[in-house]
């Protein structure tokens, strides 16, 4: 029997219990030493996971997966972490805009709190500025300012509220009348003169800096244009190497459903009764392409639509299909994935990719002799990422549509016919 708690991916293990033992070495580093499986009622089919030393990063979704023989069940849990921060500290920080600037600070909040200023009657007052930032430990700190004038309320309260707990902390301050000084015309004139001098000095410094940096800026622009031209040339060279890729049903996870023409794959609602063979992925919802490439250049395109999760790329024919799979070049996988709106290349560690235009179709180009696997955004004809390695043995296309969960991810991955020029016809 195996009981697995994990986060976004099957391999992102929070706690693993298999064959009567807790396998702490399989846990992600951030959970090691912090988890405990409560097994008092395990014989009745009830187990609980206790997480010690709660952190803001623990917030979010968890999956509990149970499998034993042919039995397979999973459940989804949303864990909400909340932290009530420190009492607001209010300080007076001098005169501004004809009034007195008062600043309210607080820290140790999660999730992001709300900051409210109120007068004696409890009426809300507008903030002059507000800054809520996240610290390195994941907790939020706040800094909000208000300008109090002689005509306005001199006694105010600063309230910091946690919307998840519906709890708040509050502090008050009262400003004496003598702090509201009268404006001196000579002081105003002096301030204007000093401001003009500061502007003139800044302008002279900017002109000098601009002249000094002109050559470096031009060089940077030329380098950027060169990279764009190289990417466009690489894109234009790709289509002549297009291949007709189909899915190999002998490698498909039993939960996956393949179309009759073997061009579409999606996650199903039930586990299919299929022959157990060493070529089949028994845990990961993955499938390989039937075509193997021992050499040469090969290009194919896959329609991903608006699926929130998918994995695409190539892998060695010799990779293990049993148990969880760690996607990395060292394990024979060169894969790009999308998860929770974030694109990343499965390097070691992962490489987060900046993608400005969401691709609805992805092109994969394998250049075996050059040792490159490149990924393209067919939507805007841009290059997403290129793996560089030394290949050996047979390579196969790799597809993972992910778990459907009854939502948008139930849509299939579709292998598309490549038109004569990059872009062009949509998938049928």
N, C-alpha and C positions, 0 to 999 in steps of 0.2 A: 504494500500500500504506500502511496505517496500523497502528502499534503503540502501544497506549495502556496505561500503568500508572495505576491510580486506586484510591482508597480506598472509602469507603462508597457514593458515588454516581458515576455515569458522569462527571459534571461536576467531581468532586473530583480533578483531574488531578495526579499525581505526576510523570509524564514523558510527553511526546507526541512521537512520531516519525512524520512523514507525508511521503510523496513524496520520500524521501531527505534530509529535513531534521529537526533537533531543534527543536521549537517551544517554546522556554523561556518565552515570554510567556504560554502557556496554562497554565503550572503554578500551583498554589496558592502564595500568597506564602511559606508556611513551608517550601517545598521549593526555591524558586528559588536557584540557585547551589550546590545541594547534590547534584544528581543527575547521573549520567553513564551513558549507554547504551554497553555494550561490544559493538561490531558486527563484531568480527574474523571471527566465524563466521555472520554473518547470511545468507550465501548458502546455508548448510547448514540454515537454519531454526532457528538457536540464537542467542539474544541474552540478555544479562544486564544487570540494572540495579544500579548501584553508588550507594549513598547515603552521602555524606560527613557528618561532624560529627553522628553519631547522637545523637538526643534521646529521652527517655522517651515523648514524643508519637508517635514513629515506631512504637511497639509496636502490633500488631494485624494485621488482615487487609488484603491487597492483591489486586487483580485485574489480570491481564495479558490484554488483549484484542487479537486480531489480525484484521484484515479487509482483504480485497483482492478487488475485484469481487464475486463471489457467495460467496467463501470467508469464513467467520466462525468463529473459535475463541477460547475464553477459558479461563483457568486461575486457580485460587485459591491464594494463598500466605499462610501465617501467619508473620509476623515477630515473634520474641521478643527484646526488648531486656532486657539484664541489666547491673546495675552493682554492683561490690563497693565498699562504702563505706569510711570511715576506721576505724582501730583505735579500740575503745571507750576513752573517757576516763572514769575513775572518780574521784569526789570525795566527801569526807565533808562532810555539811551539817548537823551538829549532832545533838542528842538528840531522840528522839521515842518515845513509848509505852514508856518504860523501857529503850530501847536507843539505838543510833546509826543515823541515817539515812544510807545510802550510795546515791549516784546514779550511773548509768551512761549516758553520752551518746555517740551516734555519728551521722554524717550521710553523704549521698552514695550511698544504696542505691536499687536498683530491681530487681524490684518490691518490695512491702512486705516487710521482713525479719521474722525471729523473734528475740526477745530471751530468753536463758536465763541464769539464775543457777545455779552449781554450787558444792558444797563441795569439800574436798580429795579426797574419795573419788569425785568425779564425780557425786554424787547431785544431782538437781534441787531447787532451793529456790524457794518461792513468792515472787512479787514483791508488794511493798506497793502499788505503783501502776505503771502503764505507759501511756505516751503515744507513739503513732507518728503523725506528721503529715507532709504532703506540702508541700515548699517550692515557691516560685514557678517554679523550673526543672524541676519535675516529679519530682525525686528525693525520697526519704523520709529523715526524721531521726527518731531514737528517743531516748526518755528513760524509763528504768526505775529504780525505787527499791526497796531492800530494807532491812528493819530488822534489825540485828544486835544480839543481846543477849549478856550476859556468859556465859550458859549455852550459847549456840549457837556455831557455828563462827565464829572470828574471821578466818579467811582464806577468801576466796571469789573466784570468777572470774565475769566477765561475758562472755557469748558472744553475738555478733550474727551471724545466719546468713542467707544468701541461699538460699531453697528452690529457685530455678530453676537456680542454678549448683552447688548442694550444696557451697558453700564458706562459711567463717566466719572471723571475726576475734575474738580473745579478749584480755582483759587481766585482771590479778589485783590484789588488794589485801589487806593484812593489818593488823588493828586491834590496837594494843597494849592491855594490860589496864588501864593507868592511865586510858584514855579512858572506861571504864565507871564513872562516878561514882555514889556511893550517893545514895539519895533522901532529902532533908531534909524532915521533916514541916512545918516552918514555910514552906519554899518551896512545898510543895503547897497549904497554906492560902492563901498569898499569890496563888498562881496561880488558885485557885478564886474568890477575891474579885475579882481583875482580870477574870476571865472573866464574872462576874455583872455587873460595871459595864459591860463592853463590850456585853453583851446588852441591858441597860436603855437604853444610849445608842442602840443600833441600833433598838430598839423605838420609842423616842420619834421618831427620825428617820423611821422608816417611817410612823408615824401622821401626821406632818406632811406627808410626801410624798403619802400616799394622799388626804388632804383637798385638797391643792393640785391633784392630778390628776383629781379626781372629775368635774369639769365637762368636761374634755377627753375623758375616757374615754366619758362619756355621749354627747357629740357624735359621737365616732368610731363608736359602736354604732349611732346613728341613721342616719349616712351609710351604714354597711354594710348595714343593713336596707333602706334606700331602694334601693341598688343591686340587692339580691336581688329586691325587688318589681318593679323595672324589667325585670330579666332574665326573671322569670316572666311578666310581661305580654307581653314581646316573644315569648316561647315560645308563649303561648296565641294570639297574633295570627297566627302563622305558618301552621298547617295549612290555612286557607281558600284559600291561594294555591298549593296543591299542583299539580304538573304531571306528566304522564306522559313521562318521559325514556327514550330508547332510544339505543343506541350506533350510531355511524356507521362501517360497515365500510370505507368509502373512506379514512378517516383513520387506521385501525389499523396499528400497526407489524407487519411480516410475522411477527414471532415471537409475536404475541398470538393467542389463540383466543377467538372470540366465540360465544355460544350462538345457536341458531336464532331465539329470540325477541328477541335483541339486548339482553338484560338482564344478562348475565354476561360477565366478561372475566377471563382468566388468562394467565400466561406459558406458552408451549408449549416442547416439547423440540426442535423443528426449525423452521427458517425456511420459511414457506410461499411458494410461487411465485405472487405477486400482481402485478397491474399496477403499474408505477411511475408514480405521479402526484404532482403537487406538494402535494396535500392530505394525503398520508400521512407520518406520522412515520417517518423512515428509520433513525434511531439510537436514540432514546428509546423505551422500551416503553410508549407512551402511545396514547390514543384519545380522540376528542371525542364529545360527545352530538350526535345528529342534529338536535335542536331548537336553533334560534337565538333569542335574546331581544334585540330592539332597544329594548325599554322594559318597564315594568311590574314586578310583584312575582311571584317564582317560587320554589317550595320543592320539594325532592326529598330522598330519604333513600337512603343506601348502606350495605349490610351489609358490615363489614370483618372481623367475627369476631375470631379471635386472630392474624391475619396480623402478622408483625413489621415489615412495610414496606408503605406505600401512600402515594399522593398523590391529593388530591381538591380540587376547586375549580372556578373558571371561567377562561376566557381569551378574548381577542379572536379573531375569526374570521381576522384578518389576520396572526396570528403565524406566524413561519417554522417549518417542520417539518423542515428539513434540519440534520444535524449535532447537536451537543450543544445542550441547551436550558438557559438560565439562568432559573430560576423567580423572578420578581420583578415587582411592579406596573409598574416602569419598562419591562419587556419584554412587558407585556400579560398577565401571569399573576397571579391572586389565589388562592393555593394553600396548603393545610394539609397537613403530612406527618408520618408516624411513621417513625422510623428508630432501631433498636437501643434500643427502650424509651423514646425521647425524642420528645415532640411539639413541633413548632415551626411557626410561621407564616413563609412565605417572603417576609419583608420584606427590606430591604437596610440593615443586616445582618439575619440571621435573628432571630426573637423566640422564645425558649424558653418553652413554656407549662407551668405547673404543673397537672397533671391527677391528681386523687386517685382517681377511679374510671375504669378503662379502658373506653372506649366500644367496644361491639360493633357499634353502628350510628351513623352520623354523618349529621346533617341539615344541608343547605346552603340558605340563604335569600338570594336575590338581590333587592335593592331598587334597581332601575336609577336611578330619579329621585333617590333619597336618596343614591346613590353608596356603597352598603354591600353587602358580602358577609359574612354571618354564618355561623358554624359552631356546631352544637349537639351535645352528647353526649346521644343519645336514651336511653341506658341510665339515667342519673340526672337527665335533663331540665335539664341545666345548659348555660350558654353557654361555648364554648371560646375563640372569638376573633372579632373583627369588623374587616375591612378597610374603610377609608374612602378614597374616591377620586372622581374625576370620570370617568364612563364615556362612551365614544363608539363608534359602530359596533355591529355584531352581536357578542353574547357567547354562548359555548357552554359547557356543562358539560365538565369536564376530568377524566380518569381515568388513573391509572397504577398497575397492580398490582405493579410491580417484577419483578425477576428471581426465578424460583422457586427455583433452586439445589437442587431436589429435596427441600426441607424444608417447613416450615409455610407458607412464602410461596407454595407452589403452589396454595393455596386461591384461589378467584375473588373479585373484587369483585362484589356483587350489587345492582342497582338495585331498591329495594323499593317496593311500593304503599304510599302514605301513608294511614293510617287516618283516620277522622273526627276523632279527637282525637290529640294528640301522644302517642307511645308506641303501645301496642296490639299488633296482630297481628305475628307474626314473618314473615320472608321465607319463601316456599315453598322 
